[in-house]
Amino acid sequence: MAVFGCAGCGAVLTAAVSEVALPIHLAGTHWETLHPPLLEAGTYTVDPEPYGPPWRDEVGTREAAERGLFAPSGALSDGSPDTVLLAPGDIRGTRLILERAGGYCMGIDGSDGPNLACLGCDLPVGTRMDDCGCWQVVRLVPQAVVRLPSPPERPVMDWAELLATGALWHRLRAYWDIPAGVALAQVVVAAGGAPVEVAPGPVSGLLGRALGALLPVGEGAKRLDLAGPGYGEPAADLVLVPVHPQTREVWRPRAGAVPVPMDAALWAELAFPPHRTRLPVVGGLPPGVERDDPLPPHPLYPLQPSSEAFRYTLARMPAVREPWLRAIYDRV
């Protein structure tokens, strides 16, 4: 595990936290919505992309590519790369810098730069964000913190343990359009411009409509299905597979299908949908009673993959420079 301290005075700044993969939900947000913490308590991750002011509206194509951006994506940060992300509740020994606590609506958006200072020496050490349309998170400035002695790291869970313990259950379920948008971008790139035939079932319900709108139809379609631990490997050309939430390792199929990475929590929901019953645990209902129970309400609209997350992901894939894919990027 890790404990982060102030580089100026050595004061403890965080609880003991365990490293996890960078949450795919950074690819998007829900506008005008108060978001929960991005990370679970007791965890941290590192964002390799620069973050924070100053910002530049224009960046040359070569420099953008060196930074891993291959399509226009708005203003770019010249702030520090490799910021350390934590849940706000895991921060210790800091105070808010009020002059940098600006925001758009209901909280702090971090646009003024580091807004948390060490209580011991007043060194700015991180940025807290909790405004609407922002994930609640603290970003520690890498130059302002050091690693302190910490407990041993938690053991890495294997796939069987992740599935058996329910560790893939995700509290960010209301935001699954974001990992769906990321997965959609991965499928479009893996298809290489060819039509995609989606296997009937939950994958079709999630991605079928969007793939039909983005890719051509006709002969030579590539079949898309799920594959993964405890699920098996159906006959398909492309298979959606989970990414390990701790190690970032992509599950690899044994057959010749092309693996398409997907957020593990979303994958588990598609592969093993929870069985919801209206029957009591013991006993039963009198004949005809269940028939009179109203059906569950239908959603107001079908779940659509996030276009913001789709573009965010495509912009970071070199394939987007191909004309057919750039045309898709520009029209979404």
Secondary structure, DSSP 8 states (H G I E B T S, - for coil): -BEEEETTT--B-B--BEE----GGGG---TT----BSS-TTEEEEE-S-BSSSEES---HHHHHHTT--S--S-EE-SBSSEEEE-GGGB-SEEE-GGG---SSSS--STTS--EEETTT--EEEEEE-STTS-BEEEE-GGGEEEE----------HHHHHHHTTT--TTGGGTHHHHHHHHHHHHHHHTT--EEE-TTHHIIIIIHHHHHHS--SSS-EEEEE-BTTTB--S-SEEEEEE-TTT--B---SSS-EEEEEEHHHHHHHHS------S-SSS---TTHHHHS------SS-----HHHHHHHHHTSGGGGSHHHHHHHHH-
